[in-house]
Amino acid sequence: MEIRYGSHAVERMIQRGISPQEVQDVLRNPDGVIAQSRDKVIAFKRLGGRSDNTIAVVAVDDGRAWSVITVMTHFEVRE
């Protein structure tokens, strides 16, 4: 599936040192997914080699592509 990046997401990726390959890995092989609405999710994954804990990607799935809204570091899942 194609991945599209909004301008806010690109700004945050640069600011937080997150590569497109890392975003792709989180979306394609997440440790977990939290549904935010019918089509918006937070996918998260702990990536080796990073000191900033878990990376989370907020994205919308329109059936043809992921549209990345933002990315975060130090993400914590609270039950």
VMD Tcl script that builds the backbone (N, CA, C; Angstrom):
set m [mol new atoms 237]
animate dup $m
set s [atomselect $m all]
$s set {name element resname resid chain x y z} {
  {N N MET 1 A 0.836 -1.175 0.000}
  {CA C MET 1 A 0.000 0.000 0.000}
  {C C MET 1 A 0.892 1.253 0.000}
  {N N GLU 2 A 0.498 2.224 -0.752}
  {CA C GLU 2 A 1.228 3.489 -0.854}
  {C C GLU 2 A 1.152 4.252 0.472}
  {N N ILE 3 A 2.188 5.028 0.768}
  {CA C ILE 3 A 2.200 5.871 1.959}
  {C C ILE 3 A 2.409 7.308 1.515}
  {N N ARG 4 A 1.479 8.181 1.935}
  {CA C ARG 4 A 1.563 9.619 1.625}
  {C C ARG 4 A 1.839 10.364 2.932}
  {N N TYR 5 A 2.590 11.449 2.823}
  {CA C TYR 5 A 2.978 12.216 3.996}
  {C C TYR 5 A 2.450 13.634 3.908}
  {N N GLY 6 A 1.695 14.050 4.924}
  {CA C GLY 6 A 1.263 15.440 5.004}
  {C C GLY 6 A 2.429 16.317 5.443}
  {N N SER 7 A 2.312 17.619 5.250}
  {CA C SER 7 A 3.413 18.526 5.582}
  {C C SER 7 A 3.737 18.493 7.073}
  {N N HIS 8 A 2.731 18.383 7.919}
  {CA C HIS 8 A 2.982 18.305 9.363}
  {C C HIS 8 A 3.782 17.047 9.696}
  {N N ALA 9 A 3.423 15.936 9.080}
  {CA C ALA 9 A 4.136 14.680 9.328}
  {C C ALA 9 A 5.598 14.800 8.912}
  {N N VAL 10 A 5.854 15.405 7.767}
  {CA C VAL 10 A 7.230 15.567 7.290}
  {C C VAL 10 A 8.023 16.445 8.254}
  {N N GLU 11 A 7.421 17.534 8.722}
  {CA C GLU 11 A 8.086 18.406 9.696}
  {C C GLU 11 A 8.465 17.632 10.953}
  {N N ARG 12 A 7.530 16.829 11.465}
  {CA C ARG 12 A 7.787 16.069 12.690}
  {C C ARG 12 A 8.824 14.965 12.463}
  {N N MET 13 A 8.799 14.343 11.289}
  {CA C MET 13 A 9.798 13.319 10.982}
  {C C MET 13 A 11.197 13.919 10.990}
  {N N ILE 14 A 11.350 15.087 10.381}
  {CA C ILE 14 A 12.649 15.762 10.357}
  {C C ILE 14 A 13.051 16.152 11.774}
  {N N GLN 15 A 12.129 16.771 12.497}
  {CA C GLN 15 A 12.391 17.223 13.861}
  {C C GLN 15 A 12.802 16.067 14.777}
  {N N ARG 16 A 12.187 14.906 14.587}
  {CA C ARG 16 A 12.400 13.776 15.482}
  {C C ARG 16 A 13.346 12.718 14.915}
  {N N GLY 17 A 13.904 12.973 13.745}
  {CA C GLY 17 A 14.877 12.050 13.158}
  {C C GLY 17 A 14.280 10.700 12.794}
  {N N ILE 18 A 13.057 10.714 12.279}
  {CA C ILE 18 A 12.365 9.478 11.899}
  {C C ILE 18 A 12.374 9.381 10.376}
  {N N SER 19 A 12.870 8.266 9.860}
  {CA C SER 19 A 12.993 8.090 8.413}
  {C C SER 19 A 11.698 7.541 7.814}
  {N N PRO 20 A 11.521 7.735 6.499}
  {CA C PRO 20 A 10.372 7.124 5.823}
  {C C PRO 20 A 10.366 5.598 5.977}
  {N N GLN 21 A 11.547 4.985 5.997}
  {CA C GLN 21 A 11.623 3.534 6.164}
  {C C GLN 21 A 11.099 3.110 7.540}
  {N N GLU 22 A 11.380 3.918 8.563}
  {CA C GLU 22 A 10.870 3.604 9.899}
  {C C GLU 22 A 9.350 3.745 9.955}
  {N N VAL 23 A 8.818 4.776 9.326}
  {CA C VAL 23 A 7.360 4.945 9.271}
  {C C VAL 23 A 6.732 3.756 8.555}
  {N N GLN 24 A 7.319 3.367 7.450}
  {CA C GLN 24 A 6.838 2.215 6.692}
  {C C GLN 24 A 6.850 0.952 7.552}
  {N N ASP 25 A 7.908 0.734 8.310}
  {CA C ASP 25 A 8.009 -0.429 9.182}
  {C C ASP 25 A 6.922 -0.416 10.249}
  {N N VAL 26 A 6.682 0.751 10.836}
  {CA C VAL 26 A 5.636 0.858 11.861}
  {C C VAL 26 A 4.267 0.539 11.265}
  {N N LEU 27 A 3.965 1.073 10.092}
  {CA C LEU 27 A 2.648 0.847 9.484}
  {C C LEU 27 A 2.465 -0.590 8.989}
  {N N ARG 28 A 3.517 -1.186 8.472}
  {CA C ARG 28 A 3.395 -2.534 7.903}
  {C C ARG 28 A 3.557 -3.643 8.934}
  {N N ASN 29 A 4.300 -3.387 10.016}
  {CA C ASN 29 A 4.558 -4.413 11.033}
  {C C ASN 29 A 4.462 -3.827 12.440}
  {N N PRO 30 A 3.321 -3.264 12.816}
  {CA C PRO 30 A 3.226 -2.611 14.130}
  {C C PRO 30 A 3.239 -3.611 15.281}
  {N N ASP 31 A 3.683 -3.127 16.450}
  {CA C ASP 31 A 3.527 -3.909 17.677}
  {C C ASP 31 A 2.073 -3.860 18.130}
  {N N GLY 32 A 1.383 -2.796 17.753}
  {CA C GLY 32 A -0.027 -2.648 18.108}
  {C C GLY 32 A -0.657 -1.514 17.325}
  {N N VAL 33 A -2.000 -1.501 17.316}
  {CA C VAL 33 A -2.762 -0.473 16.605}
  {C C VAL 33 A -3.919 -0.051 17.489}
  {N N ILE 34 A -4.115 1.253 17.602}
  {CA C ILE 34 A -5.234 1.798 18.360}
  {C C ILE 34 A -6.137 2.528 17.376}
  {N N ALA 35 A -7.388 2.093 17.263}
  {CA C ALA 35 A -8.339 2.740 16.360}
  {C C ALA 35 A -8.777 4.072 16.958}
  {N N GLN 36 A -8.729 5.126 16.151}
  {CA C GLN 36 A -9.165 6.453 16.574}
  {C C GLN 36 A -10.539 6.797 15.998}
  {N N SER 37 A -10.829 6.269 14.844}
  {CA C SER 37 A -12.129 6.447 14.188}
  {C C SER 37 A -12.260 5.319 13.173}
  {N N ARG 38 A -13.237 5.416 12.297}
  {CA C ARG 38 A -13.456 4.354 11.317}
  {C C ARG 38 A -12.233 4.097 10.450}
  {N N ASP 39 A -11.492 5.165 10.100}
  {CA C ASP 39 A -10.355 4.994 9.194}
  {C C ASP 39 A -9.030 5.540 9.727}
  {N N LYS 40 A -9.026 6.170 10.901}
  {CA C LYS 40 A -7.789 6.726 11.463}
  {C C LYS 40 A -7.280 5.843 12.600}
  {N N VAL 41 A -5.952 5.582 12.583}
  {CA C VAL 41 A -5.343 4.717 13.594}
  {C C VAL 41 A -4.047 5.336 14.112}
  {N N ILE 42 A -3.645 4.841 15.281}
  {CA C ILE 42 A -2.294 5.081 15.783}
  {C C ILE 42 A -1.613 3.724 15.762}
  {N N ALA 43 A -0.619 3.580 14.902}
  {CA C ALA 43 A 0.177 2.348 14.848}
  {C C ALA 43 A 1.472 2.638 15.588}
  {N N PHE 44 A 1.906 1.686 16.421}
  {CA C PHE 44 A 3.118 1.929 17.197}
  {C C PHE 44 A 4.028 0.726 17.199}
  {N N LYS 45 A 5.325 1.015 17.397}
  {CA C LYS 45 A 6.315 -0.055 17.376}
  {C C LYS 45 A 7.584 0.424 18.065}
  {N N ARG 46 A 8.172 -0.469 18.814}
  {CA C ARG 46 A 9.492 -0.193 19.408}
  {C C ARG 46 A 10.537 -0.626 18.386}
  {N N LEU 47 A 11.355 0.321 17.947}
  {CA C LEU 47 A 12.362 0.049 16.930}
  {C C LEU 47 A 13.733 -0.040 17.572}
  {N N GLY 48 A 14.450 -1.104 17.275}
  {CA C GLY 48 A 15.805 -1.279 17.789}
  {C C GLY 48 A 16.734 -0.204 17.270}
  {N N GLY 49 A 17.709 0.150 18.087}
  {CA C GLY 49 A 18.680 1.139 17.668}
  {C C GLY 49 A 18.268 2.570 17.930}
  {N N ARG 50 A 17.089 2.768 18.475}
  {CA C ARG 50 A 16.633 4.121 18.796}
  {C C ARG 50 A 16.579 4.274 20.307}
  {N N SER 51 A 16.964 5.426 20.793}
  {CA C SER 51 A 16.962 5.666 22.235}
  {C C SER 51 A 15.704 6.379 22.706}
  {N N ASP 52 A 14.788 6.656 21.793}
  {CA C ASP 52 A 13.593 7.430 22.144}
  {C C ASP 52 A 12.339 6.575 22.299}
  {N N ASN 53 A 12.533 5.311 22.673}
  {CA C ASN 53 A 11.420 4.430 23.004}
  {C C ASN 53 A 10.574 4.110 21.774}
  {N N THR 54 A 9.285 4.005 21.954}
  {CA C THR 54 A 8.368 3.562 20.905}
  {C C THR 54 A 7.996 4.715 19.962}
  {N N ILE 55 A 7.936 4.403 18.671}
  {CA C ILE 55 A 7.493 5.366 17.662}
  {C C ILE 55 A 6.032 5.078 17.342}
  {N N ALA 56 A 5.242 6.146 17.228}
  {CA C ALA 56 A 3.831 6.012 16.850}
  {C C ALA 56 A 3.575 6.834 15.594}
  {N N VAL 57 A 2.728 6.285 14.738}
  {CA C VAL 57 A 2.351 6.940 13.487}
  {C C VAL 57 A 0.828 7.069 13.480}
  {N N VAL 58 A 0.352 8.302 13.344}
  {CA C VAL 58 A -1.080 8.550 13.214}
  {C C VAL 58 A -1.361 8.659 11.718}
  {N N ALA 59 A -2.256 7.794 11.226}
  {CA C ALA 59 A -2.498 7.749 9.784}
  {C C ALA 59 A -3.941 7.378 9.480}
  {N N VAL 60 A -4.355 7.749 8.283}
  {CA C VAL 60 A -5.684 7.427 7.774}
  {C C VAL 60 A -5.519 6.455 6.612}
  {N N ASP 61 A -6.317 5.394 6.624}
  {CA C ASP 61 A -6.307 4.387 5.557}
  {C C ASP 61 A -7.537 4.591 4.692}
  {N N ASP 62 A -7.323 4.999 3.440}
  {CA C ASP 62 A -8.469 5.198 2.544}
  {C C ASP 62 A -8.716 3.984 1.650}
  {N N GLY 63 A -8.029 2.873 1.947}
  {CA C GLY 63 A -8.198 1.659 1.156}
  {C C GLY 63 A -7.185 1.522 0.033}
  {N N ARG 64 A -6.603 2.649 -0.377}
  {CA C ARG 64 A -5.587 2.639 -1.437}
  {C C ARG 64 A -4.231 3.080 -0.923}
  {N N ALA 65 A -4.244 3.924 0.121}
  {CA C ALA 65 A -2.985 4.481 0.635}
  {C C ALA 65 A -3.141 4.871 2.092}
  {N N TRP 66 A -2.013 4.892 2.790}
  {CA C TRP 66 A -1.949 5.460 4.132}
  {C C TRP 66 A -1.624 6.937 3.966}
  {N N SER 67 A -2.352 7.809 4.629}
  {CA C SER 67 A -2.024 9.235 4.684}
  {C C SER 67 A -1.539 9.516 6.093}
  {N N VAL 68 A -0.242 9.776 6.222}
  {CA C VAL 68 A 0.363 9.988 7.535}
  {C C VAL 68 A 0.082 11.422 7.982}
  {N N ILE 69 A -0.502 11.540 9.170}
  {CA C ILE 69 A -0.860 12.839 9.732}
  {C C ILE 69 A 0.276 13.380 10.598}
  {N N THR 70 A 0.809 12.527 11.473}
  {CA C THR 70 A 1.923 12.918 12.334}
  {C C THR 70 A 2.656 11.689 12.825}
  {N N VAL 71 A 3.834 11.906 13.386}
  {CA C VAL 71 A 4.610 10.831 14.003}
  {C C VAL 71 A 5.078 11.312 15.366}
  {N N MET 72 A 5.206 10.377 16.295}
  {CA C MET 72 A 5.584 10.709 17.662}
  {C C MET 72 A 6.662 9.748 18.146}
  {N N THR 73 A 7.413 10.190 19.134}
  {CA C THR 73 A 8.367 9.339 19.819}
  {C C THR 73 A 7.968 9.290 21.293}
  {N N HIS 74 A 8.578 8.407 22.045}
  {CA C HIS 74 A 8.289 8.233 23.477}
  {C C HIS 74 A 6.803 7.907 23.705}
  {N N PHE 75 A 6.217 7.166 22.789}
  {CA C PHE 75 A 4.801 6.822 22.887}
  {C C PHE 75 A 4.588 5.742 23.914}
  {N N GLU 76 A 3.590 5.922 24.756}
  {CA C GLU 76 A 3.257 4.935 25.790}
  {C C GLU 76 A 1.807 4.514 25.643}
  {N N VAL 77 A 1.569 3.219 25.730}
  {CA C VAL 77 A 0.206 2.694 25.686}
  {C C VAL 77 A -0.246 2.490 27.122}
  {N N ARG 78 A -1.357 3.115 27.457}
  {CA C ARG 78 A -1.901 2.962 28.811}
  {C C ARG 78 A -3.193 2.177 28.732}
  {N N GLU 79 A -3.282 1.197 29.581}
  {CA C GLU 79 A -4.470 0.332 29.557}
  {C C GLU 79 A -5.506 0.790 30.541}
}
mol reanalyze $m
mol bondsrecalc $m
mol representation Tube
mol addrep $m
